[in-house]
Amino acid sequence: MSKKKGSGESKEFRTSIGGQALIEGVMMRGPTKEAIVVRTKDGLVSKVEEPKLLKDRYPIVGWPFVRGVVNFINSMIIGTRALMFSADHMPEEEQEEPSKFDLWVEKKFGTERAEKMIIVFSAFLGIAFSVGLFMLLPTFLAGLLSGVIETGILRNLSEGVLRILIFVTYLWLTTHLGQIKRVWAYHGAEHKAITCYEKGLPFTVENVMAQSKQHPRCGTSFLFIVMIVSILVFSFTSWDSLWVRIALRLLLLPVVVSISYEIIRLAGRYDNFVTRMISAPGKALQRLTTREPDEEMVETAMEALRLVMPEDAQEAKW
């Protein structure tokens, strides 16, 4: 069994005003540091932090089958913070005037606290959208088929099929949005940089560009695994009432996320026949969510990765 060197988490982002992209960048998270690197018209601008990890205060959140939910929520928060940082580096003439609500919140709670509130609220909206679209909508649509499909097993199976179809269709639709195409290219740049680092190759643009734009430890792969695990977990619950089924989906969602996280963590940590089989469907879907990056995108991803990697490579292992 071959064990791979870990490299933390990554997230690409793109900020725009009036449909015109202005700021693009990459967020990387290493063992002890987080880095946000944005590309402006004047070059790369970075921000590095050593976040206070919740598991340092509460070790239980770092336990297997607990850490998955915590990391999922944290990734949404980190992504929102990266977007806010990139927005701060827009040209002044392109920045939007703050709304009356924004000014009221800042005056009421102070700038720092208001920013934290906005980050948490935005992350909550992102999670709510994902849960509603990929979890609750398939349950609702499958409930409409109750008059046609009478057995609970078939109803759960049809719900799972609908969930996967909605997910894949959503990803396919995003590939046809002009601005999203560059986001997916940054996504590919992150994967290439991480793969080059994990292989221990000299960290050059040429070596990074030569790597695959697919990676087993990816948000796309994670979400696909969530879809599959949800079919298995939800199959243990069968109720005629649509609202009871929806409530059960919400209650069991942390279980699904936790199991899925451990699976993708395993697939990202080891390289063998089993883990390659686990990663194969998600990596196939990454053909929709990754594109070949240009050299500037690769340089951005490389800089973000450099800023978070420890001097001792052993510290970067999963």
Backbone bond lengths (Angstrom), bond angles and torsions (degrees), N, CA, C in turn:
res aa  C-N    CA-C-N  psi(-1)  N-CA   C-N-CA  omega(-1)  CA-C   N-CA-C  phi
1 M - - - 1.469 - - 1.520 109.24 -
2 S 1.290 116.57 123.35 1.462 121.76 -178.67 1.514 110.58 -92.61
3 K 1.331 116.55 128.65 1.459 121.67 -179.35 1.521 109.49 -103.17
4 K 1.336 115.63 133.40 1.462 120.77 -175.97 1.513 111.35 -101.79
5 K 1.330 113.67 151.20 1.460 120.27 176.40 1.518 109.45 -75.79
6 G 1.330 116.80 133.59 1.457 120.22 -179.24 1.512 111.73 -82.49
7 S 1.327 115.19 167.88 1.458 118.33 -178.25 1.508 112.83 -149.03
8 G 1.311 117.47 22.36 1.456 119.97 175.11 1.507 113.61 75.70
9 E 1.335 115.52 -158.69 1.445 121.95 -176.64 1.524 109.75 -114.34
10 S 1.333 115.32 157.94 1.459 119.79 178.55 1.515 109.43 -140.30
11 K 1.318 115.03 156.86 1.449 120.67 177.54 1.514 109.10 -155.77
12 E 1.325 115.63 131.94 1.453 120.77 179.36 1.530 108.47 -100.17
13 F 1.322 116.26 155.98 1.466 118.23 179.31 1.514 109.80 -153.51
14 R 1.323 114.90 166.89 1.462 121.82 -177.04 1.518 106.87 -153.17
15 T 1.316 117.28 124.30 1.452 122.41 178.99 1.514 109.30 -107.73
16 S 1.322 116.46 137.25 1.450 118.73 -178.75 1.515 111.18 -140.54
17 I 1.298 115.81 158.48 1.463 123.16 175.98 1.525 107.64 -128.34
18 G 1.322 116.06 127.62 1.450 119.75 176.77 1.518 113.56 59.72
19 G 1.332 116.49 30.48 1.453 120.47 178.50 1.516 114.21 82.91
20 Q 1.323 118.17 -4.66 1.469 120.88 179.84 1.521 109.68 -104.71
21 A 1.325 116.29 123.08 1.468 120.17 -177.56 1.519 110.15 -70.94
22 L 1.322 115.21 136.28 1.458 120.11 -179.15 1.514 112.15 -122.39
23 I 1.303 117.27 -39.99 1.454 121.66 -175.30 1.520 109.31 -127.12
24 E 1.328 116.28 134.37 1.449 121.61 176.00 1.520 107.83 -131.73
25 G 1.315 116.34 150.13 1.446 116.80 -179.66 1.502 113.99 -170.87
26 V 1.327 114.22 -173.73 1.461 122.79 -174.97 1.520 109.03 -139.25
27 M 1.324 115.83 141.63 1.450 121.66 172.61 1.520 107.84 -115.39
28 M 1.314 116.86 132.53 1.464 122.06 176.46 1.522 108.81 -127.02
29 R 1.316 114.49 144.31 1.463 119.53 177.02 1.518 109.11 -126.89
30 G 1.330 115.66 122.64 1.449 121.27 178.27 1.514 111.25 -103.12
31 P 1.332 117.42 -165.67 1.466 121.09 -178.30 1.527 113.60 -60.99
32 T 1.335 116.64 -35.83 1.465 119.34 -175.90 1.524 113.62 -131.59
33 K 1.321 117.83 -6.23 1.463 120.16 -175.33 1.525 111.68 -131.93
34 E 1.324 114.56 155.31 1.457 122.63 171.10 1.520 108.06 -121.58
35 A 1.318 116.63 138.13 1.462 120.09 178.99 1.523 109.86 -131.99
36 I 1.319 114.98 136.71 1.460 121.98 172.98 1.518 106.87 -118.36
37 V 1.311 117.30 124.87 1.452 122.18 179.00 1.519 108.41 -123.30
38 V 1.326 116.65 121.50 1.460 120.80 179.51 1.521 109.10 -115.85
39 R 1.314 114.57 147.16 1.465 120.50 178.38 1.519 108.78 -103.06
40 T 1.315 116.16 113.57 1.458 122.09 177.70 1.523 108.86 -106.31
41 K 1.321 116.32 178.69 1.462 120.07 179.17 1.532 111.66 -66.61
42 D 1.360 116.59 -17.96 1.467 121.16 179.88 1.521 112.56 -98.26
43 G 1.344 116.79 1.73 1.456 119.80 -179.87 1.519 111.99 120.22
44 L 1.337 116.59 -162.18 1.463 122.22 -176.57 1.526 111.07 -84.70
45 V 1.334 114.90 136.69 1.460 122.11 174.41 1.530 106.88 -124.71
46 S 1.325 116.54 131.87 1.466 119.43 -174.83 1.523 111.96 -126.58
47 K 1.301 113.66 158.35 1.460 121.88 175.48 1.521 107.28 -140.34
48 V 1.329 116.27 126.73 1.466 121.38 -178.57 1.520 108.93 -121.53
49 E 1.312 115.98 134.21 1.464 121.27 178.92 1.518 109.72 -134.40
50 E 1.308 115.65 154.82 1.458 122.08 171.25 1.526 106.51 -111.55
51 P 1.330 116.87 89.24 1.464 120.10 -173.59 1.523 112.63 -66.50
52 K 1.302 114.75 150.19 1.460 120.20 174.10 1.521 107.88 -81.63
53 L 1.312 116.17 111.47 1.451 120.73 -176.22 1.516 110.93 -77.05
54 L 1.316 115.61 135.47 1.456 120.97 -179.27 1.525 111.75 -62.37
55 K 1.336 116.23 -31.67 1.463 119.08 -177.65 1.527 111.84 -71.04
56 D 1.349 117.21 -18.89 1.462 119.51 175.83 1.529 110.81 -69.74
57 R 1.329 115.94 -32.17 1.475 120.51 178.11 1.521 111.43 -89.03
58 Y 1.323 114.98 -36.19 1.468 120.41 -178.07 1.531 108.24 -128.45
59 P 1.316 118.18 88.60 1.469 121.46 -174.77 1.527 114.15 -54.28
60 I 1.313 117.56 -24.59 1.461 120.33 -177.22 1.528 112.08 -61.59
61 V 1.347 117.66 -30.43 1.469 119.07 -177.94 1.523 111.90 -72.99
62 G 1.329 117.26 -7.75 1.452 120.84 175.47 1.513 112.83 -98.42
63 W 1.318 116.52 1.54 1.462 120.07 -179.37 1.528 110.27 -74.18
64 P 1.350 116.58 149.89 1.467 119.47 173.35 1.532 110.69 -56.73
65 F 1.320 115.53 143.45 1.468 124.57 -179.72 1.531 112.99 68.37
66 V 1.331 116.00 8.03 1.468 121.47 168.96 1.516 108.86 -119.59
67 R 1.331 115.96 -40.24 1.461 121.70 -174.99 1.526 112.98 -63.85
68 G 1.337 117.42 -24.55 1.458 119.89 -177.67 1.513 112.73 -61.09
69 V 1.327 117.03 -47.24 1.463 121.46 -179.29 1.520 110.03 -66.03
70 V 1.333 116.58 -43.50 1.467 121.08 -179.34 1.527 110.43 -61.69
71 N 1.334 117.42 -44.96 1.459 121.13 -178.95 1.525 111.75 -67.78
72 F 1.333 116.99 -34.39 1.467 120.06 178.40 1.527 110.48 -63.85
73 I 1.327 116.17 -47.37 1.465 120.40 178.98 1.524 110.42 -64.46
74 N 1.331 115.42 -41.19 1.465 119.78 -178.75 1.521 111.75 -64.39
75 S 1.332 117.10 -35.20 1.464 120.26 179.79 1.521 110.90 -65.59
76 M 1.334 117.21 -34.91 1.463 120.32 176.80 1.527 110.61 -66.74
77 I 1.321 116.04 -40.54 1.468 120.68 179.47 1.524 110.53 -65.94
78 I 1.338 116.65 -43.72 1.460 120.94 -179.80 1.522 110.34 -62.18
79 G 1.332 116.42 -41.90 1.454 119.99 179.28 1.515 112.35 -61.77
80 T 1.319 116.74 -40.19 1.464 120.73 178.29 1.522 110.80 -66.32
81 R 1.330 117.17 -40.20 1.461 120.61 178.26 1.521 110.89 -63.26
82 A 1.332 116.29 -37.93 1.463 119.86 179.27 1.522 110.65 -64.92
83 L 1.325 116.45 -40.81 1.469 119.88 178.37 1.527 111.26 -63.91
84 M 1.325 116.58 -40.54 1.461 120.26 -179.64 1.530 110.42 -67.09
85 F 1.324 116.83 -38.04 1.464 120.20 178.27 1.524 110.34 -64.85
86 S 1.336 116.29 -41.85 1.461 119.08 179.71 1.523 110.91 -66.24
87 A 1.341 116.50 -36.43 1.465 119.62 179.16 1.526 111.14 -64.25
88 D 1.330 116.57 -32.55 1.469 120.58 179.44 1.523 112.37 -66.02
89 H 1.328 116.79 -18.85 1.461 120.37 -176.77 1.521 112.61 -105.72
90 M 1.314 115.88 15.28 1.460 118.83 171.66 1.526 109.59 -71.43
91 P 1.315 117.23 152.69 1.462 119.08 173.52 1.528 110.05 -57.29
92 E 1.327 116.31 139.17 1.460 120.19 -175.97 1.522 112.59 -55.52
93 E 1.328 116.51 -37.37 1.461 119.01 -177.60 1.529 112.12 -69.19
94 E 1.355 117.04 -16.31 1.455 120.07 -178.40 1.525 112.26 -99.98
95 Q 1.330 117.72 -8.69 1.456 120.21 -177.13 1.525 110.66 -75.45
96 E 1.323 114.81 140.27 1.448 120.68 178.82 1.526 110.46 -76.53
97 E 1.323 115.55 147.51 1.452 119.99 174.43 1.524 109.31 -69.77
98 P 1.342 118.39 137.49 1.460 119.53 178.50 1.522 111.14 -63.56
99 S 1.332 115.57 143.78 1.460 120.15 -179.50 1.531 110.03 -74.40
100 K 1.317 115.70 168.37 1.468 120.03 177.27 1.518 110.86 -61.97
101 F 1.326 115.43 -36.26 1.463 119.22 178.58 1.521 110.89 -64.50
102 D 1.353 116.47 -44.32 1.467 120.49 178.43 1.526 111.23 -59.31
103 L 1.334 115.77 -43.57 1.457 120.40 179.92 1.524 111.18 -65.17
104 W 1.340 116.35 -37.78 1.470 120.20 179.78 1.525 110.75 -66.42
105 V 1.364 116.17 -44.40 1.469 120.31 179.95 1.522 110.44 -62.50
106 E 1.341 116.75 -42.42 1.461 120.46 -179.59 1.526 111.37 -65.52
107 K 1.323 115.98 -39.73 1.459 119.84 179.43 1.526 111.08 -69.56
108 K 1.324 116.21 -37.87 1.472 121.33 -176.19 1.532 112.22 -72.93
109 F 1.330 116.17 -40.82 1.465 119.52 -171.12 1.528 113.80 -115.24
110 G 1.323 118.09 -7.48 1.460 120.21 -176.97 1.520 110.52 90.45
111 T 1.328 116.49 154.93 1.466 121.22 -173.72 1.525 112.73 -61.27
112 E 1.335 116.80 -48.88 1.468 120.33 -175.81 1.521 111.56 -65.12
113 R 1.318 116.37 -46.34 1.459 119.73 -178.61 1.527 110.58 -68.54
114 A 1.335 117.09 -37.45 1.461 120.59 178.60 1.522 110.70 -62.56
115 E 1.334 116.17 -39.43 1.462 120.15 179.14 1.520 110.86 -63.86
116 K 1.331 116.69 -42.05 1.467 120.38 178.57 1.526 110.58 -63.80
117 M 1.327 116.45 -39.71 1.462 120.19 179.39 1.518 111.10 -64.02
118 I 1.335 116.74 -41.23 1.461 121.17 179.28 1.527 110.49 -64.55
119 I 1.331 116.40 -41.30 1.462 120.85 179.58 1.527 110.51 -62.06
120 V 1.334 116.95 -48.19 1.464 121.33 -179.20 1.521 110.66 -63.53
121 F 1.332 116.86 -42.96 1.462 120.54 -179.00 1.525 110.91 -65.31
122 S 1.330 116.73 -42.37 1.466 120.21 179.32 1.530 110.85 -64.42
123 A 1.335 116.64 -40.80 1.461 120.30 177.90 1.524 110.36 -63.94
124 F 1.335 116.45 -39.63 1.462 120.72 178.20 1.532 110.79 -61.70
125 L 1.331 116.69 -43.02 1.466 120.30 178.83 1.526 110.78 -63.10
126 G 1.335 116.54 -40.17 1.458 120.11 179.15 1.518 112.04 -63.15
127 I 1.331 115.70 -43.62 1.467 120.17 178.66 1.520 110.27 -66.19
128 A 1.330 116.80 -42.77 1.463 121.04 -179.71 1.530 110.97 -61.38
129 F 1.339 116.09 -41.20 1.464 119.81 178.68 1.530 110.52 -63.07
130 S 1.330 116.92 -45.61 1.466 120.89 -178.73 1.523 111.27 -63.31
131 V 1.325 116.22 -45.60 1.463 120.30 -179.67 1.529 110.42 -64.51
132 G 1.322 115.99 -43.49 1.457 119.32 -178.97 1.511 112.75 -64.19
133 L 1.348 116.73 -44.02 1.463 120.57 -175.65 1.524 112.70 -75.26
134 F 1.335 116.81 -44.66 1.458 119.87 -171.61 1.526 114.37 -97.09
135 M 1.325 118.02 -15.66 1.464 120.54 -178.37 1.529 112.64 -113.40
136 L 1.328 116.70 -55.06 1.462 119.72 -172.78 1.528 112.95 -80.28
137 L 1.335 117.77 -38.31 1.467 119.73 179.43 1.529 111.93 -60.18
138 P 1.346 120.18 -46.30 1.473 119.02 176.80 1.531 112.65 -60.77
139 T 1.343 116.47 -36.37 1.469 119.41 177.54 1.517 110.59 -63.79
140 F 1.323 116.51 -42.85 1.465 121.22 179.14 1.529 111.11 -64.33
141 L 1.340 116.98 -45.57 1.460 120.20 -179.22 1.526 111.62 -65.26
142 A 1.343 116.49 -39.60 1.468 119.57 177.49 1.516 110.50 -65.38
143 G 1.345 117.47 -31.80 1.460 121.50 177.91 1.517 111.76 -64.40
144 L 1.337 117.39 -29.62 1.463 120.99 178.39 1.526 111.69 -68.85
145 L 1.354 115.30 -17.49 1.461 120.06 -179.53 1.522 112.35 -93.69
146 S 1.346 116.53 7.84 1.474 119.84 -175.28 1.526 112.36 -59.95
147 G 1.330 116.70 -29.73 1.468 119.02 178.75 1.513 112.70 -73.78
148 V 1.332 116.32 -21.25 1.463 121.62 -179.70 1.517 110.90 -97.38
149 I 1.337 115.67 -42.36 1.469 121.30 -179.88 1.524 108.22 -105.88
150 E 1.304 116.42 111.04 1.464 120.31 -172.93 1.524 113.39 -93.63
151 T 1.325 118.18 -29.41 1.463 119.84 -176.82 1.525 111.12 -84.37
152 G 1.316 114.73 142.82 1.454 120.09 -178.67 1.516 112.91 -63.29
153 I 1.345 117.42 -35.92 1.457 120.66 -177.75 1.527 110.48 -64.54
154 L 1.336 116.47 -46.22 1.459 119.79 179.43 1.524 111.43 -66.80
155 R 1.337 116.06 -34.77 1.464 119.37 178.83 1.530 110.06 -65.28
156 N 1.319 116.75 -43.43 1.468 120.30 178.43 1.526 111.17 -65.30
157 L 1.331 116.24 -38.39 1.457 119.94 179.31 1.530 110.87 -66.60
158 S 1.325 116.51 -43.49 1.471 119.84 178.64 1.526 110.54 -63.82
159 E 1.327 116.44 -36.32 1.470 120.27 177.01 1.518 110.87 -63.17
160 G 1.338 116.08 -41.84 1.456 120.05 178.86 1.520 112.38 -64.44
161 V 1.334 116.08 -41.32 1.465 120.37 177.96 1.519 110.35 -63.27
162 L 1.330 116.92 -43.62 1.466 120.84 177.42 1.524 111.28 -60.86
163 R 1.328 116.72 -39.34 1.469 121.48 -178.98 1.537 110.36 -62.40
164 I 1.324 116.03 -45.06 1.461 119.83 179.59 1.525 110.79 -66.95
165 L 1.330 117.25 -41.47 1.468 120.88 179.59 1.527 111.43 -62.31
166 I 1.322 116.90 -42.99 1.468 120.73 178.78 1.524 110.14 -64.10
167 F 1.323 117.11 -42.00 1.456 121.54 -179.47 1.525 111.43 -63.61
168 V 1.323 116.48 -49.16 1.464 120.44 -178.60 1.530 110.43 -65.97
169 T 1.328 116.94 -40.46 1.461 120.24 178.69 1.525 110.98 -62.84
170 Y 1.320 116.28 -40.78 1.463 121.08 178.17 1.532 110.44 -60.44
171 L 1.326 116.66 -46.34 1.461 120.21 179.13 1.531 110.71 -63.52
172 W 1.333 116.30 -40.90 1.464 120.11 -179.43 1.523 110.97 -63.57
173 L 1.314 116.72 -41.36 1.466 120.62 179.86 1.529 111.06 -63.75
174 T 1.334 117.20 -37.16 1.470 119.40 -179.16 1.524 111.92 -65.28
175 T 1.330 116.99 -27.29 1.461 119.37 -179.42 1.526 111.70 -68.50
176 H 1.329 117.42 -14.15 1.459 121.13 -179.11 1.529 112.40 -98.69
177 L 1.339 116.24 4.77 1.460 120.07 176.10 1.529 108.26 -93.99
178 G 1.328 116.50 124.53 1.460 121.26 -173.27 1.512 114.15 -53.36
179 Q 1.339 118.03 -50.49 1.462 120.61 -176.24 1.523 112.23 -69.23
180 I 1.333 117.02 -32.48 1.459 120.33 -178.59 1.532 110.69 -65.45
181 K 1.315 117.08 -26.85 1.465 119.64 -179.38 1.525 111.11 -59.25
182 R 1.329 117.46 -38.36 1.470 119.80 178.65 1.530 110.94 -73.30
183 V 1.333 117.19 -31.93 1.469 119.81 174.16 1.519 109.64 -60.88
184 W 1.327 116.04 -44.46 1.465 119.65 -179.99 1.527 110.90 -66.15
185 A 1.343 117.45 -30.24 1.456 119.94 176.77 1.533 110.61 -68.25
186 Y 1.329 117.30 -40.60 1.466 120.51 174.08 1.523 110.40 -63.14
187 H 1.317 116.28 -35.53 1.461 121.21 176.74 1.531 109.62 -59.87
188 G 1.335 115.42 -45.22 1.455 119.42 176.98 1.515 112.36 -63.18
189 A 1.343 117.10 -36.84 1.466 120.87 178.88 1.525 110.91 -63.65
190 E 1.322 117.18 -40.48 1.468 120.84 177.81 1.518 110.68 -60.04
191 H 1.335 115.80 -48.33 1.461 120.03 -178.56 1.527 111.17 -61.35
192 K 1.313 116.99 -41.47 1.452 120.67 179.89 1.532 111.26 -63.62
193 A 1.335 116.12 -43.46 1.461 120.09 -179.67 1.530 110.74 -64.32
194 I 1.326 116.09 -44.00 1.466 120.49 -179.33 1.525 110.53 -64.56
195 T 1.322 117.06 -43.44 1.463 120.79 -179.76 1.525 111.27 -62.57
196 C 1.335 116.46 -42.46 1.463 120.27 178.27 1.520 110.53 -60.46
197 Y 1.324 116.64 -43.25 1.464 121.16 179.34 1.528 110.59 -63.86
198 E 1.339 116.26 -44.80 1.470 120.08 -177.47 1.526 111.94 -65.45
199 K 1.324 117.08 -29.33 1.463 120.39 178.39 1.526 112.30 -79.61
200 G 1.341 116.62 -10.71 1.455 119.81 -179.95 1.517 113.93 74.54
201 L 1.343 116.42 22.40 1.463 120.16 179.77 1.528 110.45 -80.99
202 P 1.322 117.77 157.39 1.472 119.49 173.57 1.528 109.50 -54.86
203 F 1.311 115.93 133.39 1.463 121.35 -171.42 1.524 109.45 -85.33
204 T 1.325 115.11 80.37 1.461 121.35 179.55 1.524 109.11 -121.60
205 V 1.326 115.54 159.70 1.467 119.69 179.13 1.526 110.66 -58.99
206 E 1.324 116.75 -40.90 1.460 120.66 -178.50 1.520 111.15 -62.52
207 N 1.341 116.96 -44.49 1.466 120.22 -179.72 1.521 111.42 -67.38
208 V 1.323 117.04 -39.21 1.461 120.61 179.93 1.525 110.51 -66.61
209 M 1.321 117.71 -44.80 1.459 121.83 -179.60 1.526 111.72 -59.42
210 A 1.321 117.37 -28.14 1.468 121.35 -176.06 1.520 113.08 -79.58
211 Q 1.346 118.06 -9.96 1.463 121.35 -176.05 1.535 111.41 -81.72
212 S 1.322 114.46 167.63 1.469 120.76 178.50 1.523 110.12 -73.17
213 K 1.330 116.29 146.19 1.459 120.10 176.79 1.526 111.84 -87.40
214 Q 1.336 117.20 0.48 1.460 121.02 173.92 1.530 110.08 -101.09
215 H 1.339 115.70 146.99 1.462 120.38 179.31 1.525 108.50 -146.03
216 P 1.333 118.13 138.97 1.469 120.18 -176.62 1.520 114.12 -65.65
217 R 1.331 117.47 -29.27 1.460 120.37 -178.06 1.537 108.31 -99.54
218 C 1.319 114.85 81.94 1.458 121.27 -172.65 1.511 110.01 -137.65
219 G 1.331 116.48 151.46 1.459 120.08 179.26 1.508 113.07 -60.47
220 T 1.330 117.69 -36.11 1.464 121.02 177.54 1.516 110.61 -62.57
221 S 1.331 116.66 -46.89 1.462 121.20 178.85 1.520 110.62 -62.92
222 F 1.336 115.86 -41.25 1.460 119.87 179.77 1.528 111.02 -60.37
223 L 1.332 117.02 -46.33 1.461 119.95 -178.82 1.521 111.64 -65.35
224 F 1.332 117.03 -35.43 1.463 118.71 177.76 1.527 110.66 -66.56
225 I 1.328 116.25 -40.48 1.462 119.77 177.27 1.524 109.94 -62.98
226 V 1.334 117.09 -37.66 1.464 120.69 175.54 1.526 110.62 -57.68
227 M 1.336 116.59 -42.00 1.467 120.50 179.22 1.533 110.99 -59.99
228 I 1.323 116.22 -45.67 1.467 120.51 -177.75 1.525 111.14 -68.85
229 V 1.335 116.15 -46.29 1.468 119.68 -179.27 1.522 110.67 -63.43
230 S 1.324 117.74 -35.60 1.468 120.36 179.57 1.523 111.28 -62.36
231 I 1.338 116.67 -36.07 1.469 119.26 177.65 1.525 110.04 -61.30
232 L 1.333 115.85 -43.86 1.471 119.99 -178.52 1.528 112.06 -68.88
233 V 1.334 116.56 -46.45 1.460 120.10 -177.34 1.528 111.19 -67.96
234 F 1.325 116.91 -44.71 1.462 120.48 -177.36 1.525 112.10 -69.94
235 S 1.341 117.00 -18.34 1.467 119.40 179.71 1.527 111.95 -67.24
236 F 1.338 116.64 -16.28 1.465 119.84 178.43 1.527 112.33 -83.10
237 T 1.318 116.68 -4.34 1.464 120.53 179.01 1.516 109.03 -121.38
238 S 1.301 117.11 129.42 1.459 121.37 -179.74 1.522 109.28 -143.44
239 W 1.320 115.75 110.98 1.455 122.13 179.76 1.527 109.27 -132.81
240 D 1.315 116.59 143.76 1.465 120.33 178.24 1.522 111.67 -72.03
241 S 1.330 116.44 -32.86 1.459 120.14 -177.97 1.532 110.71 -71.17
242 L 1.339 116.31 124.21 1.457 121.00 179.16 1.519 111.08 -60.93
243 W 1.323 117.90 -43.01 1.455 121.44 -175.39 1.521 111.85 -70.53
244 V 1.323 117.03 -30.69 1.466 119.75 174.57 1.519 110.05 -68.09
245 R 1.337 116.21 -40.72 1.470 119.55 178.44 1.524 110.88 -63.86
246 I 1.327 117.41 -41.24 1.463 120.58 177.82 1.524 110.77 -62.29
247 A 1.337 116.26 -42.56 1.467 120.23 179.13 1.527 110.71 -63.25
248 L 1.338 116.12 -40.43 1.458 119.63 179.53 1.528 111.18 -66.67
249 R 1.331 116.52 -35.83 1.466 119.10 178.05 1.532 110.39 -62.36
250 L 1.318 115.97 -41.87 1.464 119.98 179.33 1.523 111.11 -65.61
251 L 1.321 116.42 -41.10 1.463 120.66 -179.00 1.532 111.69 -67.74
252 L 1.328 116.13 -35.40 1.462 120.14 -176.72 1.527 112.97 -89.43
253 L 1.320 117.56 -8.71 1.455 120.38 -177.90 1.534 112.80 -57.24
254 P 1.344 120.13 -44.63 1.468 119.07 176.50 1.524 113.08 -57.87
255 V 1.330 117.16 -34.61 1.467 120.90 177.43 1.522 110.04 -65.29
256 V 1.333 116.05 -44.78 1.466 121.08 179.55 1.524 110.62 -61.44
257 V 1.329 116.94 -47.29 1.466 121.22 -179.12 1.522 110.74 -62.64
258 S 1.320 117.15 -42.22 1.462 121.32 -178.58 1.525 111.71 -62.91
259 I 1.332 116.46 -46.78 1.466 120.41 179.22 1.529 110.42 -63.56
260 S 1.325 115.98 -43.48 1.466 120.92 -178.27 1.523 110.79 -62.46
261 Y 1.321 116.97 -40.51 1.465 121.02 -179.66 1.525 110.53 -62.18
262 E 1.330 117.19 -43.09 1.464 120.09 -179.06 1.526 110.57 -66.15
263 I 1.334 116.72 -34.54 1.465 119.86 179.05 1.522 110.97 -66.75
264 I 1.341 116.48 -47.96 1.471 118.40 -177.85 1.527 110.63 -71.16
265 R 1.312 117.46 -28.23 1.460 120.50 175.52 1.525 109.98 -65.68
266 L 1.317 115.34 -41.48 1.464 120.55 177.33 1.523 110.63 -63.78
267 A 1.337 116.18 -43.73 1.469 120.45 -179.29 1.521 111.36 -65.55
268 G 1.346 116.95 -32.00 1.461 120.23 179.56 1.511 113.28 -81.04
269 R 1.333 115.98 -18.34 1.468 119.26 -175.43 1.525 112.59 -91.72
270 Y 1.320 116.99 -31.16 1.460 120.89 -176.03 1.524 110.99 -121.57
271 D 1.298 114.97 153.80 1.458 121.45 177.77 1.520 108.95 -124.72
272 N 1.328 116.35 99.81 1.458 121.88 177.08 1.527 108.21 -151.59
273 F 1.305 116.38 -177.04 1.466 119.98 -175.33 1.530 111.82 -60.22
274 V 1.333 116.74 -43.21 1.465 120.53 -176.96 1.529 110.77 -65.49
275 T 1.336 116.98 -48.12 1.465 119.07 -178.24 1.531 111.78 -67.44
276 R 1.349 116.32 -31.90 1.465 118.04 176.52 1.521 110.99 -67.81
277 M 1.323 117.64 -35.26 1.465 121.16 176.18 1.526 110.63 -67.00
278 I 1.329 116.35 -39.51 1.464 120.15 178.46 1.528 110.59 -64.10
279 S 1.323 116.06 -39.24 1.460 120.77 -175.55 1.521 113.52 -79.69
280 A 1.328 117.36 -21.45 1.467 121.08 -171.42 1.533 113.87 -56.21
281 P 1.354 120.72 -49.67 1.472 119.19 -178.56 1.528 112.64 -62.61
282 G 1.337 116.78 -42.67 1.456 119.99 179.51 1.514 112.31 -64.99
283 K 1.337 116.77 -39.12 1.467 120.10 179.08 1.531 110.38 -68.21
284 A 1.330 116.75 -32.16 1.464 119.56 175.64 1.531 110.36 -65.58
285 L 1.331 116.54 -40.75 1.463 120.29 178.22 1.527 111.74 -66.67
286 Q 1.320 116.79 -27.02 1.468 119.80 179.47 1.524 112.32 -65.42
287 R 1.329 117.37 -10.51 1.459 119.86 172.79 1.524 109.90 -64.18
288 L 1.350 115.62 -23.84 1.462 120.21 177.15 1.528 111.55 -85.89
289 T 1.318 117.32 -32.35 1.471 120.28 -171.74 1.527 114.12 -106.17
290 T 1.323 117.30 8.24 1.467 120.32 174.01 1.523 108.91 -133.38
291 R 1.320 115.52 147.97 1.454 122.28 174.27 1.527 108.66 -135.21
292 E 1.309 116.02 162.52 1.458 119.66 177.89 1.527 109.47 -68.70
293 P 1.326 117.69 124.16 1.471 121.07 -178.59 1.520 111.78 -84.95
294 D 1.326 115.61 164.29 1.458 119.65 171.14 1.530 108.80 -92.83
295 E 1.323 116.75 179.00 1.465 120.03 -174.47 1.527 112.00 -66.35
296 E 1.320 118.21 -35.17 1.465 120.12 179.19 1.524 110.78 -64.16
297 M 1.321 117.04 -39.71 1.462 120.54 177.64 1.519 110.99 -64.14
298 V 1.320 115.99 -42.50 1.462 120.83 178.76 1.525 110.39 -63.49
299 E 1.317 117.09 -42.64 1.467 120.69 178.77 1.525 110.70 -60.85
300 T 1.324 117.58 -38.72 1.460 121.62 178.58 1.527 110.67 -63.87
301 A 1.336 115.89 -46.19 1.464 120.23 179.63 1.529 111.08 -65.17
302 M 1.318 117.00 -39.64 1.467 120.94 179.45 1.520 110.77 -63.27
303 E 1.330 117.19 -42.85 1.461 120.57 -179.84 1.519 110.95 -62.87
304 A 1.344 116.74 -42.55 1.466 120.11 179.33 1.524 110.94 -63.22
305 L 1.332 116.23 -39.93 1.462 119.90 -179.69 1.526 111.19 -69.49
306 R 1.329 117.31 -40.01 1.475 120.79 178.12 1.529 110.92 -57.78
307 L 1.303 116.54 -39.16 1.465 120.99 -173.62 1.523 113.66 -70.17
308 V 1.339 117.26 -19.29 1.474 118.65 -175.39 1.521 113.03 -111.83
309 M 1.317 117.94 -9.76 1.444 119.23 -176.93 1.524 111.56 -81.42
310 P 1.325 117.96 133.27 1.471 121.22 178.94 1.521 111.03 -74.35
311 E 1.319 116.21 159.61 1.466 120.49 178.75 1.521 111.09 -65.10
312 D 1.326 115.95 -37.10 1.453 120.53 178.49 1.536 108.29 -90.54
313 A 1.311 117.57 112.56 1.466 121.77 -177.14 1.523 112.00 -61.75
314 Q 1.339 117.53 -23.77 1.468 119.52 179.52 1.528 111.50 -62.52
315 E 1.325 116.29 -28.99 1.468 119.60 -179.03 1.521 111.74 -71.66
316 A 1.334 118.01 -16.48 1.452 121.73 -177.28 1.519 112.68 -91.45
317 K 1.331 116.73 -0.57 1.456 119.16 -179.19 1.520 111.22 -75.85
318 W 1.316 114.13 146.62 1.466 119.27 -179.71 1.516 108.68 -69.37
